[in-house]
Amino acid sequence: MLVAKKSPIQGKGLFTDSPILIRTKLGEFSGERISVREARKRARRAKRIVIVELSATRAIDERVEFYAKRNIAAGEELTCDYGDSHHEGKLACGCESGKCRKFL
């Protein structure tokens, strides 16, 4: 089961109260299909960006699935590795985690 509570990283976080095995589906993100142009316009105005670019022309505020990349112990906070982005490592990440790469 996943539980939202105060995060030592920033604001509220999502924690597990039981172990999660590698490759377990954790959930999905869904919303609106939009153009990359619209996505970037919204991103400039947003405090938190929750948009994923799928291609050079399409983005979602629609559906992204999340899976465990490793075994996760009970009590751990779940985090997300954004991987490569159009920011090319130039946009500072604000999560403040000690394990963060510091840039998106």
C-alpha positions as a LaTeX table, in Angstrom:
\begin{tabular}{lrrr}
\hline
Residue & $x$ (\AA) & $y$ (\AA) & $z$ (\AA) \\
\hline
Met1 & 0.00 & 0.00 & 0.00 \\
Leu2 & 1.21 & 3.52 & $-0.79$ \\
Val3 & 0.83 & 6.36 & 1.69 \\
Ala4 & 1.25 & 10.12 & 1.19 \\
Lys5 & 3.01 & 11.90 & 4.06 \\
Lys6 & 5.58 & 14.60 & 4.83 \\
Ser7 & 8.74 & 14.08 & 2.81 \\
Pro8 & 12.28 & 14.77 & 4.00 \\
Ile9 & 13.04 & 15.63 & 0.35 \\
Gln10 & 10.33 & 18.25 & $-0.28$ \\
Gly11 & 6.70 & 18.79 & 0.70 \\
Lys12 & 4.68 & 15.58 & 0.64 \\
Gly13 & 5.98 & 12.29 & $-0.69$ \\
Leu14 & 4.68 & 8.85 & $-1.52$ \\
Phe15 & 5.89 & 6.05 & 0.76 \\
Thr16 & 5.31 & 2.30 & 0.85 \\
Asp17 & 4.25 & 0.56 & 4.04 \\
Ser18 & 5.30 & $-2.87$ & 2.71 \\
Pro19 & 8.12 & $-4.18$ & 0.48 \\
Ile20 & 7.73 & $-3.83$ & $-3.30$ \\
Leu21 & 9.45 & $-6.23$ & $-5.69$ \\
Ile22 & 11.40 & $-5.09$ & $-8.72$ \\
Arg23 & 9.26 & $-4.57$ & $-11.88$ \\
Thr24 & 6.03 & $-4.17$ & $-9.88$ \\
Lys25 & 3.68 & $-1.63$ & $-11.45$ \\
Leu26 & 3.31 & 1.21 & $-8.96$ \\
Gly27 & 0.69 & 3.22 & $-10.77$ \\
Glu28 & 0.07 & 5.50 & $-13.70$ \\
Phe29 & $-0.31$ & 9.14 & $-14.49$ \\
Ser30 & $-3.15$ & 10.23 & $-16.74$ \\
Gly31 & $-4.50$ & 13.47 & $-18.06$ \\
Glu32 & $-4.75$ & 15.40 & $-21.32$ \\
Arg33 & $-3.02$ & 14.87 & $-24.70$ \\
Ile34 & $-1.39$ & 18.08 & $-25.84$ \\
Ser35 & 1.20 & 19.33 & $-28.32$ \\
Val36 & 4.81 & 19.80 & $-27.26$ \\
Arg37 & 4.35 & 23.51 & $-28.00$ \\
Glu38 & 1.45 & 23.66 & $-25.53$ \\
Ala39 & 3.38 & 21.50 & $-23.05$ \\
Arg40 & 6.34 & 23.88 & $-23.04$ \\
Lys41 & 4.03 & 26.89 & $-22.74$ \\
Arg42 & 2.38 & 25.31 & $-19.68$ \\
Ala43 & 5.75 & 24.27 & $-18.24$ \\
Arg44 & 6.99 & 27.88 & $-18.27$ \\
Arg45 & 4.02 & 28.89 & $-16.10$ \\
Ala46 & 4.00 & 25.87 & $-13.78$ \\
Lys47 & 5.66 & 25.58 & $-10.39$ \\
Arg48 & 5.73 & 21.78 & $-10.81$ \\
Ile49 & 5.91 & 20.16 & $-14.22$ \\
Val50 & 3.88 & 16.98 & $-14.68$ \\
Ile51 & 4.06 & 16.77 & $-18.47$ \\
Val52 & 5.88 & 14.05 & $-20.41$ \\
Glu53 & 7.02 & 14.58 & $-24.00$ \\
Leu54 & 6.51 & 11.46 & $-26.11$ \\
Ser55 & 7.97 & 12.75 & $-29.36$ \\
Ala56 & 9.03 & 15.96 & $-31.05$ \\
Thr57 & 5.38 & 16.92 & $-31.51$ \\
Arg58 & 3.24 & 15.14 & $-28.88$ \\
Ala59 & 3.17 & 15.26 & $-25.10$ \\
Ile60 & 0.93 & 13.94 & $-22.39$ \\
Asp61 & $-0.70$ & 15.22 & $-19.50$ \\
Glu62 & $-2.18$ & 11.68 & $-20.25$ \\
Arg63 & $-0.78$ & 8.31 & $-19.22$ \\
Val64 & 2.58 & 7.31 & $-17.89$ \\
Glu65 & 3.06 & 4.04 & $-16.03$ \\
Phe66 & 5.51 & 3.71 & $-13.14$ \\
Tyr67 & 7.37 & 0.49 & $-12.27$ \\
Ala68 & 9.88 & $-0.34$ & $-9.54$ \\
Lys69 & 13.42 & $-0.39$ & $-10.97$ \\
Arg70 & 14.67 & $-2.27$ & $-7.90$ \\
Asn71 & 13.33 & $-3.95$ & $-4.79$ \\
Ile72 & 11.95 & $-1.29$ & $-2.44$ \\
Ala73 & 11.93 & $-1.73$ & 1.34 \\
Ala74 & 8.90 & $-0.97$ & 3.52 \\
Gly75 & 8.94 & 2.66 & 4.65 \\
Glu76 & 10.92 & 3.98 & 1.67 \\
Glu77 & 9.86 & 7.11 & $-0.16$ \\
Leu78 & 9.23 & 6.53 & $-3.86$ \\
Thr79 & 11.08 & 8.81 & $-6.25$ \\
Cys80 & 11.24 & 9.09 & $-10.03$ \\
Asp81 & 14.28 & 9.23 & $-12.29$ \\
Tyr82 & 13.28 & 11.49 & $-15.17$ \\
Gly83 & 16.11 & 10.18 & $-17.36$ \\
Asp84 & 16.95 & 12.18 & $-20.47$ \\
Ser85 & 14.98 & 15.36 & $-21.03$ \\
His86 & 14.93 & 18.23 & $-23.49$ \\
His87 & 16.62 & 20.26 & $-20.74$ \\
Glu88 & 19.86 & 18.39 & $-21.54$ \\
Gly89 & 21.06 & 18.53 & $-17.94$ \\
Lys90 & 20.75 & 22.32 & $-17.73$ \\
Leu91 & 17.61 & 22.64 & $-15.60$ \\
Ala92 & 18.28 & 22.46 & $-11.87$ \\
Cys93 & 16.22 & 19.92 & $-9.93$ \\
Gly94 & 14.66 & 21.23 & $-6.73$ \\
Cys95 & 14.06 & 17.94 & $-4.92$ \\
Glu96 & 17.02 & 18.41 & $-2.55$ \\
Ser97 & 17.61 & 14.65 & $-2.19$ \\
Gly98 & 21.18 & 13.67 & $-1.36$ \\
Lys99 & 21.05 & 11.06 & $-4.14$ \\
Cys100 & 19.77 & 13.45 & $-6.82$ \\
Arg101 & 21.82 & 14.23 & $-9.95$ \\
Lys102 & 20.88 & 17.91 & $-9.29$ \\
Phe103 & 19.88 & 18.58 & $-12.93$ \\
Leu104 & 17.19 & 17.37 & $-15.34$ \\
\hline
\end{tabular}
